Amino acid sequence: MRKPANLEHRRQAIYGWLLLSPAALLLTFFAFYPSLATLWSSLFSRGTRRKPSEFVGSENYLDLMQDPTFWLVVKNNLLYAGITIPVSIFFALAMALWANSKISARGFVRTAYFTPTVLPMIAAANLWLFFYTPGFGVLDQIGALFGLPSVNWLGQPETALWAVIIVTIWKEAGFFMIFYLAALQTIPTDLKEAADIEGASRWTYTTRIVLPLLMPTTLFIMVNALINSVKLIDHLFILTKGGPSDASKLILYYIWEMAFAFFDAPHAAALTILVLLALGIVAAIQFFYMEKRTHYQ
C-alpha cells in the first residue's frame, strides 16, 4: 500500500511544481536576477575608458548618505507618498460608495470617475499643463476673474511638488475606485436589510459593517499605492523635470537622472537597492501588522 501512496504523493508534487514553474521563471528572470545584478553593480565604482571600475563595497551607499540632494529627494518622496496615498484612497472610497448607490445615471458617473485612469500619464500631464500654464492656464484665468495675480504653479519651489501631487491624486483615485466598487458588490444585501431592521443609520452601517469588510481591499490598495508613489514619474518629465531647484524631484526620477543623464550607474544601483529595501520593509509591516485587523483574527 505504501508504493501507490508514494507514487501519488510524487505526482502531486510534480503537478504542483509544474503549476509554480511559470511564475517562478518570471520572478527569477524579471525580479530576482535583476535585483541581484543591481546589488552587485552597486558595489563597484563608475568605470571609464582610462580607469576601469573597481570593487568599493559600501562606498556608493556612503556617498548617497552624504549627498544633500539625496535627502531632499527622500523628503520630497515622503511628502509625495504621505499625501497621495491617503487622499487617493479617501476619494476612491467616496467615489465607489457613491457610484455603488442607487443614483440616476450611475453608469455615467462610474465612467466619468474611471476616465482619468484610461489616459496615459504623459497625456494626463499634458492635459494638466492647460491648468497650470502661467497667464493662459485655467487656474490663472479663474483667478483673474477675482483679481488675483498670475501664479507659476510649476516654476516655484513652494508649489511645484503640490501641483504634481494633485495630478497624481486625480489619476490614481479612479483606478483605486474600481477595486472598491468590485468589493462593495460582493457584500451581501442581507447585511443592509438587517441593519435597516435594527434601525442603524447609513453612517453606522458604513463605518461598522462596510468599512471593516473592505479592509482586505484597502490593504491591497495601500500596497499598490505605495509602489505607485515610487514608480510613477512620467508626469515629471512633462511638468517639472524635477525642478525648480530639485523641489519636485522624486526618487525614481533621481535614479533615472543618475543612470542616464550623469551616467553614474553604480550610485543609481545603490539608490535602487535602498528603495527596494524600504518598499519591502513597509510592505511587510503593512501585511503583518494589519493582518489581524484585515481578516478578523
VOKENU-803708 format. One record per residue (C-alpha): x, y, z. Coordinates in steps of 0.02 Angstrom, whole numbers, plus 50000, padded with zeros to 5 digits. Each point is the difference from the previous one (the first is absolute). Last residue first. Example, Ala and Ser with C-alpha at 12.3 -4.5 7.8 and 13.67 -1.06 7.14 Angstrom:
BEGIN
<rec><u>50684</u><v>49947</v><w>50357</w></rec>
<rec><u>49931</u><v>49828</v><w>50033</w></rec>
***
This chain:
BEGIN
<rec><u>49592</u><v>51852</v><w>50684</w></rec>
<rec><u>49879</u><v>50119</v><w>49913</w></rec>
<rec><u>50079</u><v>49985</v><w>49827</w></rec>
<rec><u>50056</u><v>50179</v><w>49973</w></rec>
<rec><u>50020</u><v>50057</v><w>50179</w></rec>
<rec><u>50100</u><v>49844</v><w>50041</w></rec>
<rec><u>50112</u><v>50017</v><w>49848</w></rec>
<rec><u>50030</u><v>50187</v><w>50018</w></rec>
<rec><u>50169</u><v>49982</v><w>50085</w></rec>
<rec><u>50056</u><v>49856</v><w>49890</w></rec>
<rec><u>49949</u><v>50067</v><w>49829</w></rec>
<rec><u>50033</u><v>50185</v><w>50025</w></rec>
<rec><u>50163</u><v>49968</v><w>50092</w></rec>
<rec><u>50059</u><v>49885</v><w>49861</w></rec>
<rec><u>49955</u><v>50132</v><w>49869</w></rec>
<rec><u>50098</u><v>50133</v><w>50096</w></rec>
<rec><u>50152</u><v>49889</v><w>50014</w></rec>
<rec><u>49996</u><v>49945</v><w>49818</w></rec>
<rec><u>49975</u><v>50177</v><w>49937</w></rec>
<rec><u>50148</u><v>50063</v><w>50102</w></rec>
<rec><u>50111</u><v>49857</v><w>49943</w></rec>
<rec><u>49954</u><v>50025</v><w>49818</w></rec>
<rec><u>50032</u><v>50187</v><w>50013</w></rec>
<rec><u>50170</u><v>49972</v><w>50080</w></rec>
<rec><u>50045</u><v>49877</v><w>49861</w></rec>
<rec><u>49950</u><v>50127</v><w>49868</w></rec>
<rec><u>50108</u><v>50133</v><w>50085</w></rec>
<rec><u>50149</u><v>49885</v><w>49989</w></rec>
<rec><u>49965</u><v>49961</v><w>49817</w></rec>
<rec><u>49989</u><v>50186</v><w>49959</w></rec>
<rec><u>50166</u><v>50026</v><w>50091</w></rec>
<rec><u>50078</u><v>49861</v><w>49897</w></rec>
<rec><u>49921</u><v>50059</v><w>49835</w></rec>
<rec><u>50071</u><v>50176</v><w>50000</w></rec>
<rec><u>49969</u><v>50048</v><w>49819</w></rec>
<rec><u>49953</u><v>50178</v><w>50054</w></rec>
<rec><u>49843</u><v>50010</v><w>49892</w></rec>
<rec><u>49960</u><v>49815</v><w>49979</w></rec>
<rec><u>50042</u><v>49917</v><w>50166</w></rec>
<rec><u>49999</u><v>50147</v><w>50121</w></rec>
<rec><u>49850</u><v>50084</v><w>49919</w></rec>
<rec><u>49902</u><v>49837</v><w>49996</w></rec>
<rec><u>50036</u><v>49972</v><w>50184</w></rec>
<rec><u>49949</u><v>50180</v><w>50041</w></rec>
<rec><u>49839</u><v>49975</v><w>49902</w></rec>
<rec><u>49969</u><v>49842</v><w>50103</w></rec>
<rec><u>50030</u><v>50094</v><w>50162</w></rec>
<rec><u>49894</u><v>50154</v><w>49967</w></rec>
<rec><u>50052</u><v>50175</v><w>49946</w></rec>
<rec><u>49868</u><v>50132</v><w>50034</w></rec>
<rec><u>50106</u><v>50131</v><w>50090</w></rec>
<rec><u>50159</u><v>49948</v><w>49909</w></rec>
<rec><u>50045</u><v>50185</v><w>49977</w></rec>
<rec><u>49845</u><v>50024</v><w>49892</w></rec>
<rec><u>49992</u><v>49866</v><w>49953</w></rec>
<rec><u>49983</u><v>49811</v><w>49983</w></rec>
<rec><u>49966</u><v>50005</v><w>49814</w></rec>
<rec><u>49852</u><v>50114</v><w>50043</w></rec>
<rec><u>49843</u><v>49956</v><w>49904</w></rec>
<rec><u>50039</u><v>49887</v><w>49853</w></rec>
<rec><u>50143</u><v>49892</v><w>50066</w></rec>
<rec><u>49922</u><v>50006</v><w>50173</w></rec>
<rec><u>49838</u><v>49926</v><w>49934</w></rec>
<rec><u>50087</u><v>49837</v><w>49956</w></rec>
<rec><u>50065</u><v>49978</v><w>50178</w></rec>
<rec><u>49885</u><v>49866</v><w>50071</w></rec>
<rec><u>50098</u><v>49859</v><w>50082</w></rec>
<rec><u>50036</u><v>50069</v><w>50174</w></rec>
<rec><u>49825</u><v>50055</v><w>50048</w></rec>
<rec><u>49935</u><v>49860</v><w>49890</w></rec>
<rec><u>50077</u><v>49869</v><w>50114</w></rec>
<rec><u>49919</u><v>50077</v><w>50153</w></rec>
<rec><u>49833</u><v>50015</v><w>49909</w></rec>
<rec><u>50009</u><v>49816</v><w>49955</w></rec>
<rec><u>50034</u><v>49951</v><w>50181</w></rec>
<rec><u>49861</u><v>50114</v><w>50062</w></rec>
<rec><u>49879</u><v>49933</v><w>49870</w></rec>
<rec><u>50026</u><v>49820</v><w>50057</w></rec>
<rec><u>49978</u><v>50052</v><w>50182</w></rec>
<rec><u>49842</u><v>50094</v><w>49958</w></rec>
<rec><u>49931</u><v>49850</v><w>49907</w></rec>
<rec><u>50031</u><v>49889</v><w>50151</w></rec>
<rec><u>49921</u><v>50135</v><w>50111</w></rec>
<rec><u>49840</u><v>50016</v><w>49899</w></rec>
<rec><u>49898</u><v>49892</v><w>50119</w></rec>
<rec><u>50052</u><v>50114</v><w>50143</w></rec>
<rec><u>49944</u><v>50153</v><w>49898</w></rec>
<rec><u>49830</u><v>49929</v><w>49955</w></rec>
<rec><u>49941</u><v>49938</v><w>50170</w></rec>
<rec><u>50035</u><v>50121</v><w>50143</w></rec>
<rec><u>50046</u><v>50159</v><w>49904</w></rec>
<rec><u>49877</u><v>49984</v><w>49855</w></rec>
<rec><u>49854</u><v>49928</v><w>50100</w></rec>
<rec><u>50025</u><v>50129</v><w>50136</w></rec>
<rec><u>50004</u><v>50143</v><w>49874</w></rec>
<rec><u>49845</u><v>49934</v><w>49910</w></rec>
<rec><u>49907</u><v>49994</v><w>50165</w></rec>
<rec><u>49963</u><v>49839</v><w>50091</w></rec>
<rec><u>49817</u><v>49967</v><w>50040</w></rec>
<rec><u>50023</u><v>49816</v><w>50037</w></rec>
<rec><u>49890</u><v>49957</v><w>49850</w></rec>
<rec><u>50104</u><v>50114</v><w>49890</w></rec>
<rec><u>50161</u><v>49916</v><w>50058</w></rec>
<rec><u>49927</u><v>49829</v><w>49962</w></rec>
<rec><u>49951</u><v>50058</v><w>49824</w></rec>
<rec><u>50174</u><v>50070</v><w>49971</w></rec>
<rec><u>50079</u><v>49838</v><w>50059</w></rec>
<rec><u>49883</u><v>49896</v><w>49892</w></rec>
<rec><u>50064</u><v>50093</v><w>49847</w></rec>
<rec><u>50158</u><v>49896</v><w>50008</w></rec>
<rec><u>50163</u><v>50097</v><w>49972</w></rec>
<rec><u>50075</u><v>49942</v><w>49834</w></rec>
<rec><u>49945</u><v>50157</v><w>49907</w></rec>
<rec><u>50098</u><v>50109</v><w>50121</w></rec>
<rec><u>50160</u><v>49906</v><w>49958</w></rec>
<rec><u>49982</u><v>50035</v><w>49814</w></rec>
<rec><u>49970</u><v>50184</v><w>50034</w></rec>
<rec><u>50148</u><v>50008</v><w>50117</w></rec>
<rec><u>50114</u><v>49925</v><w>49868</w></rec>
<rec><u>49933</u><v>50117</v><w>49864</w></rec>
<rec><u>50020</u><v>50151</v><w>50115</w></rec>
<rec><u>50187</u><v>49968</v><w>50010</w></rec>
<rec><u>50018</u><v>50044</v><w>49816</w></rec>
<rec><u>49888</u><v>50154</v><w>50015</w></rec>
<rec><u>50103</u><v>50066</v><w>50145</w></rec>
<rec><u>50166</u><v>49978</v><w>49909</w></rec>
<rec><u>49994</u><v>50132</v><w>49863</w></rec>
<rec><u>49923</u><v>50144</v><w>50098</w></rec>
<rec><u>50111</u><v>49958</v><w>50149</w></rec>
<rec><u>50154</u><v>49999</v><w>49888</w></rec>
<rec><u>49957</u><v>50167</v><w>49918</w></rec>
<rec><u>49972</u><v>50079</v><w>50171</w></rec>
<rec><u>50168</u><v>49937</v><w>50063</w></rec>
<rec><u>50090</u><v>50076</v><w>49850</w></rec>
<rec><u>49927</u><v>50172</v><w>50040</w></rec>
<rec><u>50049</u><v>49977</v><w>50181</w></rec>
<rec><u>50178</u><v>49964</v><w>49947</w></rec>
<rec><u>50011</u><v>50159</v><w>49897</w></rec>
<rec><u>49915</u><v>50117</v><w>50125</w></rec>
<rec><u>50133</u><v>50063</v><w>50120</w></rec>
<rec><u>50147</u><v>49967</v><w>49884</w></rec>
<rec><u>49920</u><v>50113</v><w>49869</w></rec>
<rec><u>50000</u><v>49963</v><w>49814</w></rec>
<rec><u>49858</u><v>49873</v><w>49991</w></rec>
<rec><u>49865</u><v>50111</v><w>50075</w></rec>
<rec><u>50061</u><v>50159</v><w>49918</w></rec>
<rec><u>49864</u><v>50109</v><w>50075</w></rec>
<rec><u>49913</u><v>50147</v><w>49914</w></rec>
<rec><u>49929</u><v>50130</v><w>50118</w></rec>
<rec><u>49824</u><v>49991</v><w>50073</w></rec>
<rec><u>49867</u><v>50124</v><w>49944</w></rec>
<rec><u>49854</u><v>49884</v><w>50028</w></rec>
<rec><u>49973</u><v>49962</v><w>49816</w></rec>
<rec><u>50189</u><v>49990</v><w>49981</w></rec>
<rec><u>50001</u><v>49851</v><w>50118</w></rec>
<rec><u>49889</u><v>49902</v><w>49882</w></rec>
<rec><u>50114</u><v>50038</v><w>49853</w></rec>
<rec><u>50152</u><v>49958</v><w>50106</w></rec>
<rec><u>49929</u><v>49831</v><w>50045</w></rec>
<rec><u>49946</u><v>49964</v><w>49821</w></rec>
<rec><u>50174</u><v>50033</v><w>49933</w></rec>
<rec><u>50045</u><v>50146</v><w>49887</w></rec>
<rec><u>50093</u><v>50120</v><w>50115</w></rec>
<rec><u>50111</u><v>49867</v><w>50078</w></rec>
<rec><u>49969</u><v>49824</v><w>49933</w></rec>
<rec><u>49929</u><v>49894</v><w>50142</w></rec>
<rec><u>49827</u><v>49950</v><w>49939</w></rec>
<rec><u>50041</u><v>49971</v><w>49816</w></rec>
<rec><u>50158</u><v>49911</v><w>50060</w></rec>
<rec><u>49880</u><v>49879</v><w>50085</w></rec>
<rec><u>49956</u><v>49922</v><w>49833</w></rec>
<rec><u>50183</u><v>49975</v><w>49958</w></rec>
<rec><u>50022</u><v>49909</v><w>50166</w></rec>
<rec><u>49848</u><v>49890</v><w>49965</w></rec>
<rec><u>50067</u><v>49956</v><w>49828</w></rec>
<rec><u>50168</u><v>49950</v><w>50073</w></rec>
<rec><u>49912</u><v>49901</v><w>50138</w></rec>
<rec><u>49906</u><v>49899</v><w>49870</w></rec>
<rec><u>49813</u><v>50031</v><w>50004</w></rec>
<rec><u>49891</u><v>49852</v><w>50051</w></rec>
<rec><u>50014</u><v>50043</v><w>50184</w></rec>
<rec><u>49936</u><v>50176</v><w>49970</w></rec>
<rec><u>49839</u><v>49925</v><w>49926</w></rec>
<rec><u>49955</u><v>49893</v><w>50152</w></rec>
<rec><u>49906</u><v>50135</v><w>50095</w></rec>
<rec><u>49903</u><v>50056</v><w>49847</w></rec>
<rec><u>49959</u><v>49821</v><w>49952</w></rec>
<rec><u>49933</u><v>49961</v><w>50174</w></rec>
<rec><u>49893</u><v>50158</v><w>50000</w></rec>
<rec><u>49933</u><v>49961</v><w>49826</w></rec>
<rec><u>49950</u><v>49824</v><w>50053</w></rec>
<rec><u>49911</u><v>50069</v><w>50154</w></rec>
<rec><u>49896</u><v>50118</v><w>49895</w></rec>
<rec><u>49871</u><v>50012</v><w>50140</w></rec>
<rec><u>50055</u><v>49945</v><w>50172</w></rec>
<rec><u>49979</u><v>49837</v><w>50096</w></rec>
<rec><u>50167</u><v>49989</v><w>50087</w></rec>
<rec><u>50154</u><v>49914</v><w>49929</w></rec>
<rec><u>50066</u><v>50157</v><w>49914</w></rec>
<rec><u>49983</u><v>50096</v><w>50164</w></rec>
<rec><u>50090</u><v>49871</v><w>50104</w></rec>
<rec><u>50132</u><v>49978</v><w>49866</w></rec>
<rec><u>50030</u><v>50188</v><w>49987</w></rec>
<rec><u>50022</u><v>50017</v><w>50188</w></rec>
<rec><u>50116</u><v>49850</v><w>50006</w></rec>
<rec><u>50108</u><v>50064</v><w>49857</w></rec>
<rec><u>50002</u><v>50175</v><w>50074</w></rec>
<rec><u>50064</u><v>49934</v><w>50166</w></rec>
<rec><u>50125</u><v>49881</v><w>49918</w></rec>
<rec><u>50071</u><v>50140</v><w>49893</w></rec>
<rec><u>50013</u><v>50114</v><w>50153</w></rec>
<rec><u>50085</u><v>49866</v><w>50105</w></rec>
<rec><u>50131</u><v>49953</v><w>49867</w></rec>
<rec><u>50029</u><v>50169</v><w>49915</w></rec>
<rec><u>50042</u><v>50100</v><w>50156</w></rec>
<rec><u>50125</u><v>49891</v><w>50094</w></rec>
<rec><u>50070</u><v>49934</v><w>49837</w></rec>
<rec><u>50045</u><v>50172</v><w>49933</w></rec>
<rec><u>50061</u><v>50059</v><w>50170</w></rec>
<rec><u>50110</u><v>49846</v><w>50015</w></rec>
<rec><u>50056</u><v>50022</v><w>49820</w></rec>
<rec><u>50051</u><v>50181</v><w>50025</w></rec>
<rec><u>50093</u><v>49960</v><w>50161</w></rec>
<rec><u>50093</u><v>49858</v><w>49914</w></rec>
<rec><u>50043</u><v>50117</v><w>49856</w></rec>
<rec><u>50067</u><v>50131</v><w>50121</w></rec>
<rec><u>50099</u><v>49865</v><w>50090</w></rec>
<rec><u>50080</u><v>49944</v><w>49838</w></rec>
<rec><u>50036</u><v>50178</v><w>49947</w></rec>
<rec><u>50096</u><v>50027</v><w>50162</w></rec>
<rec><u>50122</u><v>49859</v><w>49954</w></rec>
<rec><u>50089</u><v>49926</v><w>50150</w></rec>
<rec><u>49885</u><v>49850</v><w>50013</w></rec>
<rec><u>50016</u><v>49973</v><w>49813</w></rec>
<rec><u>50190</u><v>49996</v><w>50011</w></rec>
<rec><u>49989</u><v>49873</v><w>50140</w></rec>
<rec><u>49895</u><v>49886</v><w>49889</w></rec>
<rec><u>50126</u><v>50015</v><w>49858</w></rec>
<rec><u>50142</u><v>49958</v><w>50121</w></rec>
<rec><u>49915</u><v>49841</v><w>50061</w></rec>
<rec><u>50118</u><v>49882</v><w>49911</w></rec>
<rec><u>50123</u><v>50090</v><w>49887</w></rec>
<rec><u>50039</u><v>49866</v><w>49870</w></rec>
<rec><u>50081</u><v>50086</v><w>49853</w></rec>
<rec><u>49936</u><v>50069</v><w>49835</w></rec>
<rec><u>50126</u><v>50028</v><w>49862</w></rec>
<rec><u>50099</u><v>50161</v><w>49992</w></rec>
<rec><u>50054</u><v>50063</v><w>49830</w></rec>
<rec><u>49845</u><v>49947</v><w>49905</w></rec>
<rec><u>49888</u><v>50043</v><w>50147</w></rec>
<rec><u>49927</u><v>49899</v><w>50143</w></rec>
<rec><u>49883</u><v>50058</v><w>50137</w></rec>
<rec><u>50045</u><v>49912</v><w>50161</w></rec>
<rec><u>49940</u><v>49827</v><w>50048</w></rec>
<rec><u>49887</u><v>49935</v><w>50139</w></rec>
<rec><u>49840</u><v>50070</v><w>49922</w></rec>
<rec><u>50023</u><v>49887</v><w>49850</w></rec>
<rec><u>49985</u><v>49845</v><w>50109</w></rec>
<rec><u>49838</u><v>50063</v><w>50077</w></rec>
<rec><u>49932</u><v>50041</v><w>49827</w></rec>
<rec><u>50043</u><v>49826</v><w>49937</w></rec>
<rec><u>49915</u><v>49924</v><w>50153</w></rec>
<rec><u>49843</u><v>50104</v><w>49969</w></rec>
<rec><u>50001</u><v>49962</v><w>49814</w></rec>
<rec><u>50016</u><v>49813</v><w>50038</w></rec>
<rec><u>49860</u><v>49997</v><w>50129</w></rec>
<rec><u>49869</u><v>50103</v><w>49908</w></rec>
<rec><u>49986</u><v>49974</v><w>49811</w></rec>
<rec><u>50096</u><v>49838</v><w>49971</w></rec>
<rec><u>49964</u><v>49912</v><w>50165</w></rec>
<rec><u>49825</u><v>50070</v><w>50024</w></rec>
<rec><u>49950</u><v>49947</v><w>49825</w></rec>
<rec><u>50076</u><v>49828</v><w>50022</w></rec>
<rec><u>49915</u><v>49974</v><w>50168</w></rec>
<rec><u>49832</u><v>50057</v><w>49931</w></rec>
<rec><u>50012</u><v>49876</v><w>49856</w></rec>
<rec><u>50070</u><v>49862</v><w>50114</w></rec>
<rec><u>49866</u><v>50005</v><w>50135</w></rec>
<rec><u>49872</u><v>49893</v><w>49909</w></rec>
<rec><u>50132</u><v>49876</v><w>49945</w></rec>
<rec><u>50066</u><v>49995</v><w>50178</w></rec>
<rec><u>49826</u><v>49955</v><w>50065</w></rec>
<rec><u>49976</u><v>49863</v><w>49870</w></rec>
<rec><u>50170</u><v>49927</v><w>50044</w></rec>
<rec><u>49954</u><v>50000</v><w>50185</w></rec>
<rec><u>49829</u><v>49924</v><w>49965</w></rec>
<rec><u>50079</u><v>49863</v><w>49894</w></rec>
<rec><u>50128</u><v>49966</v><w>50135</w></rec>
<rec><u>49865</u><v>49981</v><w>50132</w></rec>
<rec><u>49903</u><v>49883</v><w>49886</w></rec>
<rec><u>50154</u><v>49892</v><w>49977</w></rec>
<rec><u>50033</u><v>49998</v><w>50186</w></rec>
<rec><u>49821</u><v>49944</v><w>50034</w></rec>
<rec><u>50008</u><v>49869</v><w>49862</w></rec>
<rec><u>50163</u><v>49933</v><w>50073</w></rec>
<rec><u>49942</u><v>50000</v><w>50182</w></rec>
<rec><u>49852</u><v>49883</v><w>49975</w></rec>
***
